[in-house]
Amino acid sequence: MNHPLEPLTQSEVQQAVELLRALPDWTPAIRIISVTLKEPPKTAVEAWPAVPVAERRATAVLMNNALNRASTVLLDLAANRIIQVQLAPEGAQPTLSTDEQIECEQAVLASEDFRAALERQYGITDTSLVMVDIWSAGHYDQDDDRDTGQRLTRPLCFLRLDPTDNGYARPIEGIRPVVDLNTMKVVRIEEYGKWPLPPESCNYSPDRAGPLRTGIKPLLITQPEGPSFTLDDHQLTWQNWKFVIGFNAREGLTLHHIRYTDSGRDRGILYRASLTEMVVPYGDPRPTQARKNAFDVGEYGMGMCANGLQLGCDCLGDITYLDADLCDSRGRTLTIPNAICIHEEDYGILWKHTDRRLPDNPQVRRSRRLVVSSISTVENYEYGFYWYFYQDGNIEFQLKLTGVLSLGAARPGEQLPHGAMVAPQLYAPNHQHFFNMRLDFDIDGQGNTVSQVDLVGDPIDDENPFENAFRAKATPLRTEKQACANLKLETARTWKISNPSHLNRLGEAVAYKFIPGDNSVPFASPNAWWRKRARFVDHHVWVTPYAENENFAAGDFPNQSLADHGLSTWVEADRPIEDTDVVLWYTFGHTHIPRPEDYPVMPANYIGFLLKPIGFFDRNPANDLPPQITIGKSCEHC
Ligand code: NI
């Protein structure tokens, strides 16, 4: 039976497109930015499957290029009708569609002004090898009035030497076209001076990278009896875990209704987990570089930029794929084949003990993890999203950052303190990547409390004569403002999400622990324009009560926004968050001081977090794991 949170099928997307085209004021000037499942109410999902969910709804975001006005449409697919059309606030700019990316490049290459600037500055007359990468325009108070109320981009341009050359090796530094996506015309060419093209090529494809190393023998991962998970449409079951795999144009991969079967009981952990926003601010004040701060989720759409993955390359082993069913901005079918990869991995040992009195009987269990992943390419950069489920109840999220640095040209001998040289006359500015994840916990139900847990040493007194005592101090978070916090190394700060109405056999509230990984604070001033639009970077952890329309940390329309319309505004209400349906928002930053080794393509950087049961189970839930399963013979000792 289909789970009510399954993403829209391609035929449902097309049904929605037909309904939209039948709108009374439909015109060809309207682009369909996205069509996404409108999730049914939680109560309906919780009552399923005992009570079937008939509801099947979708939300579409439209952009009327003629009126420069976005709207949001709610559709009832079960009844095949439009429920509501709501105009977005004036000036709100929805996510850039992939069609606009392609058309924007063509518009720049066709622009006489652009061609003239290229010839004037570089003597280039052939634009067929020029790459134009769409970059969101952002908003700055220095912008003149003519920019206000337009749907703009400010692309970066590069030059290939031949059609398969790595063009990022040659940034066209001094020229910045500005494009109005509503008219799909270049509105002006900004020129900032002359920089020569960097002299060297640097390619990474196997036919051009130079001699390839040898000595790598085949490594095959086989599962002759198939994988240990079952997939029913988008419902996955593996090793006591059950969840639904979602996907949409904006967030890309999402996970829903994550439950664990514990001694026959179906226990809730996370209702929904998603990447809600990302901002990549650059730290170079020069006019060619200072306006680079892409909001990759709200401005580009992680789902729209998702890759079709390749067996044996992106994913190794016995792989199951799911396609992504989207549409392009003209409503045409857009299916990304193999967008989501699902497989099992061996992950070393899960637990081991040797009782020296029983030397022939060491007990060791291997850890196996289930991986659900996708990868998105946003022009030069790649982001990999990896959810790991473990047999001991852990859930891990890892982001892998790879792809090509956003590069600029340097003049010979030019001193550039806000970045690093990666090749002669080729420069990469310092930057940060801030991600925000929304984690809607339902630990054994909706009444959950988040506590901040700090490890503190005891006072030095008669009770602590050896001065060795320390304890975990849990502070229950009662309101939204109280919950805003940063990581703290001095107290090894973590967070605990518990259900005070469900006690374990030791009398403690059942709980999961949120364990942050690497993180950073923003180095730009709070008055930097990008920070005014992305207040979610002001704290690492935020907690809000569940609200149906609070889904994106920087608001619904961060593209060219004039202010933050997300988390920072919601928590102003300082709503109570104790023993209620809570959402934990985690902001984590990766600070990227580029290295020559990050060029031409960066080895992946990893960043993420871990969720770990703490009193959720009565004992190690992996105590029941059998010894290693191998073909023909079990491992020698265990
Ligand atoms: Ni980076």
Boltz pocket constraint, residues with backbone or C-beta under 6 A from the ligand:
constraints:
  - pocket:
      binder: B
      contacts: [[A, 401], [A, 431], [A, 433], [A, 592]]
      max_distance: 6.0
